[in-house]
Amino acid sequence: MTPNNAEPPVFGQHNGYDIYPMPMFARLEAENLAETVAWYREALGFGAMFEMPMLVHLRRQKYQDILVMPGRDAAITDAGLTLSFAADGEVDALFEQASKAQTRGRSSVEAPALMPWNAREMRLTDPDGRRLVFHERANDPEASARMRAMFEKQGS
């Protein structure tokens, strides 16, 4: 048995992507499968690891896997769920790429913004209305002081 923090084994490659047990992935239903897949490819640089008529396995980087299936699952879209992906050093480039992508369905892009928790976040909405965040460390020297002040205020 391997420790919880060990990398999963790699079982080869398919379409240029490593095959490994995925510790977590998002499974999304799309009103228009082709439109949603095209948006993820164009706006965010996801590639198709595997495609068949009823399922497309998209991957951007290791552990950034999305399985897209046709259908409409309002519970996922409307439940307040946000998919969040680490993108250290890539947020600005992703914003530029996503801003140039063709708008499809309900897709939208917001400029990167500094968050109080020492992160820069770019927020998007996919064609089916799901919220996504790509984040990176902000390296803001005043963030620790702000966080400390927020916790002290909560404790009083």
Residue frames as qw, qx, qy, qz and C-alpha x, y, z in Angstrom:
[[0.000, 0.890, 0.457, 0.000, 0.00, 0.00, 0.00],
 [0.428, 0.361, -0.013, 0.829, 1.33, 3.46, -0.91],
 [0.153, -0.408, -0.443, 0.783, 1.14, 6.50, 1.38],
 [0.257, 0.796, 0.516, -0.187, -1.68, 9.00, 0.72],
 [0.060, 0.884, -0.144, -0.440, 0.74, 11.63, -0.55],
 [0.475, -0.216, 0.703, 0.483, 2.50, 9.34, -3.06],
 [0.385, 0.409, -0.378, -0.736, 2.08, 9.98, -6.76],
 [0.878, 0.181, 0.355, -0.267, -0.13, 7.41, -8.47],
 [0.555, -0.168, 0.670, 0.463, 1.63, 5.04, -10.86],
 [0.417, 0.560, -0.272, -0.662, 1.68, 5.87, -14.56],
 [0.740, 0.121, 0.660, -0.034, 0.36, 3.13, -16.84],
 [0.499, 0.246, 0.577, 0.597, 1.56, 4.48, -20.18],
 [0.077, 0.378, -0.040, -0.922, 0.30, 7.22, -22.46],
 [0.363, 0.565, 0.721, 0.172, -2.64, 7.93, -24.77],
 [0.251, 0.864, 0.286, 0.329, -2.77, 10.89, -27.18],
 [0.365, 0.541, -0.282, 0.704, 0.33, 12.33, -25.47],
 [0.474, -0.616, 0.215, -0.591, -1.17, 12.24, -21.96],
 [0.071, 0.246, -0.913, 0.318, -0.04, 10.05, -19.07],
 [0.704, -0.346, -0.471, -0.403, -2.53, 7.41, -18.00],
 [0.180, 0.147, -0.751, 0.618, -2.76, 7.24, -14.19],
 [0.249, -0.597, -0.755, 0.109, -5.47, 6.70, -11.58],
 [0.002, -0.567, -0.080, -0.820, -7.16, 10.09, -11.29],
 [0.221, -0.190, -0.719, 0.631, -7.45, 11.07, -7.62],
 [0.198, 0.629, 0.462, -0.594, -10.16, 13.61, -8.49],
 [0.134, 0.110, 0.563, 0.808, -11.89, 14.85, -11.62],
 [0.401, 0.332, 0.261, -0.813, -14.95, 16.81, -12.61],
 [0.210, 0.295, 0.869, 0.337, -17.72, 15.16, -14.60],
 [0.214, 0.379, 0.105, -0.894, -19.81, 17.77, -16.38],
 [0.434, 0.517, 0.729, 0.112, -22.94, 17.49, -18.45],
 [0.064, -0.293, 0.253, 0.920, -23.17, 19.82, -21.43],
 [0.564, 0.564, 0.343, -0.496, -26.25, 21.01, -23.28],
 [0.707, 0.687, -0.151, -0.074, -24.13, 21.07, -26.47],
 [0.873, -0.313, 0.206, 0.314, -21.18, 18.69, -26.12],
 [0.675, 0.394, 0.177, 0.598, -19.26, 19.99, -29.16],
 [0.023, 0.870, 0.035, 0.491, -19.71, 23.64, -28.16],
 [0.628, -0.761, 0.147, -0.066, -18.62, 23.06, -24.57],
 [0.870, -0.135, 0.227, 0.417, -15.58, 20.97, -25.57],
 [0.513, 0.606, 0.143, 0.591, -14.57, 23.58, -28.17],
 [0.203, -0.913, 0.047, -0.349, -14.75, 26.33, -25.53],
 [0.765, -0.594, 0.214, 0.130, -12.55, 24.43, -23.04],
 [0.800, 0.146, 0.242, 0.528, -10.00, 23.80, -25.80],
 [0.345, 0.693, 0.156, 0.613, -10.00, 27.34, -27.21],
 [0.281, -0.881, 0.006, -0.382, -10.43, 29.38, -24.03],
 [0.611, -0.701, 0.343, -0.128, -8.28, 27.39, -21.62],
 [0.272, 0.625, -0.727, -0.084, -6.03, 25.11, -23.64],
 [0.725, -0.141, 0.632, -0.234, -7.53, 21.81, -22.53],
 [0.306, 0.357, -0.762, -0.445, -6.77, 18.94, -24.89],
 [0.895, -0.042, -0.045, -0.441, -8.77, 15.83, -25.65],
 [0.283, -0.436, 0.852, -0.055, -7.17, 12.82, -24.05],
 [0.173, 0.168, 0.963, 0.124, -9.99, 10.58, -25.23],
 [0.430, 0.212, -0.029, -0.877, -13.10, 11.19, -27.34],
 [0.072, 0.254, 0.943, 0.201, -16.16, 9.16, -28.14],
 [0.156, -0.504, -0.483, -0.699, -19.69, 10.30, -29.07],
 [0.549, -0.703, -0.396, -0.216, -20.98, 10.21, -25.48],
 [0.647, -0.705, -0.003, 0.290, -17.86, 11.34, -23.57],
 [0.519, 0.695, -0.231, 0.441, -14.84, 13.59, -24.00],
 [0.730, -0.540, -0.136, 0.397, -12.00, 13.36, -21.49],
 [0.283, 0.873, -0.099, 0.384, -10.29, 16.77, -21.38],
 [0.735, -0.474, -0.118, 0.471, -6.98, 17.46, -19.65],
 [0.164, 0.966, -0.128, 0.152, -5.03, 20.69, -19.31],
 [0.136, 0.618, -0.709, 0.312, -2.29, 19.57, -16.93],
 [0.418, -0.045, -0.884, 0.207, -1.73, 16.67, -14.57],
 [0.111, -0.400, -0.765, 0.492, -4.74, 16.35, -12.26],
 [0.292, 0.384, 0.069, -0.873, -6.75, 18.88, -14.27],
 [0.011, 0.124, 0.922, 0.366, -9.18, 16.39, -15.80],
 [0.496, 0.248, 0.251, -0.794, -12.73, 17.08, -16.92],
 [0.189, 0.199, 0.925, 0.263, -15.07, 14.45, -18.33],
 [0.361, 0.265, 0.006, -0.894, -17.75, 16.10, -20.47],
 [0.190, 0.265, 0.939, 0.112, -20.93, 14.22, -21.36],
 [0.209, -0.321, -0.416, -0.825, -24.06, 15.31, -23.22],
 [0.369, -0.575, -0.725, 0.087, -27.02, 16.23, -21.06],
 [0.101, -0.637, 0.058, -0.762, -28.16, 18.92, -18.72],
 [0.580, -0.376, -0.639, 0.337, -27.59, 18.58, -14.99],
 [0.124, -0.814, -0.084, -0.561, -29.04, 21.71, -13.43],
 [0.747, -0.653, -0.097, 0.081, -28.00, 20.51, -9.96],
 [0.735, -0.093, 0.054, 0.670, -24.32, 20.81, -10.89],
 [0.270, 0.517, 0.201, 0.787, -24.74, 24.16, -12.64],
 [0.298, -0.722, -0.158, -0.605, -26.96, 25.73, -10.00],
 [0.784, -0.471, -0.375, 0.149, -25.54, 24.25, -6.80],
 [0.245, -0.949, 0.199, -0.021, -22.98, 26.98, -6.21],
 [0.876, -0.163, 0.267, 0.368, -20.13, 24.70, -7.23],
 [0.260, 0.904, -0.307, -0.146, -16.97, 26.36, -8.55],
 [0.942, 0.103, 0.006, 0.320, -14.18, 24.37, -10.20],
 [0.156, -0.943, 0.280, 0.087, -10.83, 25.77, -9.09],
 [0.913, 0.256, -0.030, 0.316, -7.50, 25.02, -10.77],
 [0.495, -0.673, 0.204, 0.511, -3.94, 25.95, -9.76],
 [0.646, 0.675, 0.173, 0.311, -2.26, 27.97, -12.49],
 [0.474, -0.730, 0.106, 0.480, 0.89, 29.44, -10.89],
 [0.270, -0.433, 0.451, 0.733, 2.57, 31.80, -13.33],
 [0.178, 0.230, 0.794, 0.534, -0.14, 31.25, -15.96],
 [0.133, 0.661, 0.616, -0.407, -3.09, 33.39, -14.88],
 [0.146, 0.668, -0.122, -0.720, -2.30, 36.37, -17.13],
 [0.066, 0.236, -0.797, -0.552, -1.63, 34.18, -20.19],
 [0.075, 0.370, 0.926, -0.004, -4.82, 32.18, -19.54],
 [0.167, 0.695, 0.379, -0.588, -6.79, 35.43, -19.25],
 [0.154, 0.530, -0.424, -0.718, -5.45, 36.61, -22.61],
 [0.037, 0.013, -0.935, -0.353, -6.23, 33.26, -24.24],
 [0.081, 0.505, 0.831, -0.217, -9.72, 33.06, -22.74],
 [0.149, 0.660, 0.162, -0.718, -10.46, 36.69, -23.67],
 [0.182, 0.409, -0.583, -0.678, -9.72, 35.93, -27.32],
 [0.146, 0.142, 0.975, 0.087, -11.86, 32.78, -27.39],
 [0.312, -0.300, -0.523, -0.734, -15.20, 32.81, -29.15],
 [0.409, -0.088, 0.524, -0.742, -18.06, 33.37, -26.71],
 [0.415, -0.118, -0.837, -0.335, -20.26, 30.28, -26.59],
 [0.484, -0.537, -0.690, 0.006, -23.47, 29.78, -24.63],
 [0.391, -0.903, -0.152, -0.089, -23.18, 31.55, -21.28],
 [0.775, -0.054, -0.128, 0.617, -19.35, 31.76, -21.30],
 [0.016, -0.971, 0.032, -0.236, -17.69, 34.85, -19.86],
 [0.736, 0.070, -0.295, 0.606, -14.25, 35.89, -18.58],
 [0.292, -0.955, -0.054, -0.029, -13.26, 38.26, -15.76],
 [0.386, 0.720, -0.439, 0.375, -9.83, 39.88, -15.48],
 [0.668, -0.112, -0.592, 0.436, -7.47, 38.51, -12.81],
 [0.311, -0.803, 0.024, -0.508, -8.01, 40.11, -9.41],
 [0.236, 0.315, -0.733, 0.555, -6.08, 40.14, -6.15],
 [0.669, -0.513, -0.478, -0.248, -7.91, 38.29, -3.37],
 [0.388, -0.789, 0.298, -0.372, -7.50, 38.96, 0.38],
 [0.908, -0.317, 0.273, 0.009, -6.09, 35.43, 0.87],
 [0.246, -0.656, 0.582, 0.413, -2.88, 36.25, -1.07],
 [0.549, 0.203, 0.750, 0.307, -4.05, 34.86, -4.39],
 [0.273, 0.365, -0.302, -0.837, -4.70, 36.24, -7.86],
 [0.478, 0.283, 0.826, -0.093, -7.75, 34.69, -9.44],
 [0.258, 0.138, -0.489, -0.822, -9.18, 34.72, -12.93],
 [0.476, 0.255, 0.726, -0.426, -12.86, 33.80, -12.95],
 [0.228, 0.110, -0.669, -0.699, -14.73, 32.37, -15.92],
 [0.689, 0.189, 0.484, -0.505, -18.08, 30.89, -16.75],
 [0.247, -0.074, 0.866, 0.427, -18.27, 27.99, -19.20],
 [0.272, -0.101, -0.546, -0.786, -20.94, 27.69, -21.94],
 [0.480, -0.425, -0.751, -0.156, -23.23, 25.78, -19.54],
 [0.346, -0.796, -0.052, -0.493, -22.99, 28.43, -16.81],
 [0.845, -0.397, -0.218, 0.285, -20.51, 26.68, -14.48],
 [0.104, -0.961, 0.245, -0.070, -18.05, 28.87, -12.62],
 [0.890, 0.093, -0.150, 0.421, -14.31, 28.22, -12.91],
 [0.228, -0.947, 0.220, 0.049, -11.35, 29.84, -11.16],
 [0.821, 0.279, -0.209, 0.452, -7.70, 29.68, -12.16],
 [0.409, -0.910, 0.056, -0.048, -5.53, 30.89, -9.30],
 [0.704, 0.321, -0.342, 0.534, -1.93, 31.64, -8.44],
 [0.534, -0.553, -0.316, 0.556, -0.06, 32.93, -5.40],
 [0.164, 0.958, 0.160, 0.172, -0.06, 36.73, -5.35],
 [0.675, 0.012, -0.209, 0.708, 3.20, 37.17, -3.41],
 [0.126, -0.817, -0.118, -0.550, 1.69, 40.22, -1.76],
 [0.399, 0.171, -0.624, 0.650, 3.88, 41.18, 1.23],
 [0.301, -0.209, 0.310, -0.878, 0.91, 42.82, 2.99],
 [0.682, -0.173, -0.558, -0.440, -1.33, 39.74, 2.69],
 [0.535, -0.143, -0.744, 0.375, -0.12, 38.20, 5.96],
 [0.016, -0.058, -0.403, 0.913, -0.92, 41.37, 7.88],
 [0.516, -0.077, -0.226, -0.823, -4.39, 41.58, 6.31],
 [0.691, -0.155, -0.687, -0.162, -5.12, 37.92, 7.09],
 [0.371, -0.107, -0.677, 0.627, -3.92, 38.34, 10.68],
 [0.193, 0.009, 0.194, -0.962, -6.16, 41.40, 11.08],
 [0.627, -0.124, -0.444, -0.629, -9.16, 39.51, 9.67],
 [0.647, -0.177, -0.733, 0.116, -8.64, 36.62, 12.12],
 [0.203, -0.079, -0.536, 0.815, -8.15, 38.98, 15.07],
 [0.376, -0.067, -0.048, -0.923, -11.36, 40.80, 14.15],
 [0.695, -0.167, -0.589, -0.377, -13.26, 37.49, 14.02],
 [0.558, -0.128, -0.720, 0.393, -11.91, 36.47, 17.42],
 [0.034, 0.041, -0.393, 0.918, -13.10, 39.63, 19.18]]
